[in-house]
Amino acid sequence: MRSRSTILWREPWQPVVDAREKETLEAELRREVAQRHPLHDQPASAIGRRVDADDVLFLVRDRFAVVRLTWTAAAPDHPPWPMTRFFADVDELSRDCLVPDADLY
C-alpha cells in the first residue's frame, strides 16, 4: 500500500497532517506545473515535506513525486521547473530519498 502510514518518516521529512497546509501545497503545485511538465493535470496529494527546504512529497496515482516548489510570483513556463523526482514505491522512496536526506541532515 502506498500511503503515508507505510512511510517511515525521518528528519528532515515530516508528514503533512494539517488540512490547510495540504491544500496550500497542492494549490501551489497546480499553479507551478506547465503543460509539458509530467505532473500537469495529474491528481496529486501532498503527504510530506522537508522542514529545511521547499521539497514536498506528493502521492500521484501509483507513485511518489518529490517536487522542489519554487514559490515564485509567476509560474515557470516550462519544465524542468519545478524539479521533480519520481519513486515507484515506498522502498525506493526510502532508499533513494528519505534515508540519504536524513543522513545529511
N, C-alpha and C positions, 0 to 999 in steps of 0.2 A: 504494500500500500504506500502511495506517495503522498503522505500528509505530514503536517508539522509535528504530529505526535510520534512519528518514527525517526525524527531528526534528533541527533544528539548535539544540542546547541553548545558551542564553546565560544568564549570570548575571543574576538570582539563581536561575534554574531549573537543576536538575540531574536526571539520570535516577535512578530508583530501581533499584539493582542488587543490594542486599542482600536476600536472601530473607526474612529475619526482619523487616526494615523493611517490605517489601512486604506481608507477612502482617498486620502490625500496622495499617498504614494501611487495608487492605481490611476488616479486622475493625471498625475504628473507623467507617468509612463505613457498614457494615451496622448498627451499633449506633445511629448517629445519624439515619438516614433514617426518617421516619414513613410511614405507609401512603399518604398523599396526595402524598408527595414524588416527583418524576419518576424518581428513581433507586431507589425502593423495589422490591425483588425483581428488580433488573437485574444481570446479571453485569458486574462492574466490576474492572478490573485496574489497580492503581497502577503508573504508568510514570514519573512525575516528581513533583518537589516543589520549592517555593521554599525557599531556605535561610534567608530572613529573615521568613517568615510561615507561617501554617498552611494555605496553599494546596497542594492535591495535584492532580496531573493523572491522571485515570483514562481508560482506554480502555473505552468502554461500547458494546458491539455495533459499530456502524459509525460512531461519532462520538466526540469527545473531550469530557470534562467536567472543568472546573476547579472544585474544591469547597473551600470555606473550612471546614475541620473545626473544630468548637467545642471538643472535648476537655473537655466538661463532665461532671460526675458523673452527671447524669440526661439521657437522650436528649430532644431537643426533641420536643414533642408534635405539631407541625405545621410545614409549610413556612411561610416561606421558608428556614428553617434546616435543614440547613446551606446557606448561599448557594451557588448553583451556576450556572455559565455553560457553555453548550454551544457547540461548534465543529464544523462539518461535516467539515473536513479539515485537513491539516497547513498548508496555505496560510492558511486563515482563523485557525487557532490561532496561527501565527507573526505574522501581520499585526495581529491584534486583541488578542494577549495577550503572547507571548514578547518580541517586539521592543519594545512600549511599556514593559513591565516592565524590560527591560534598559536602556532609555534613562533611566528614572527611578532606577535602582539606583545 
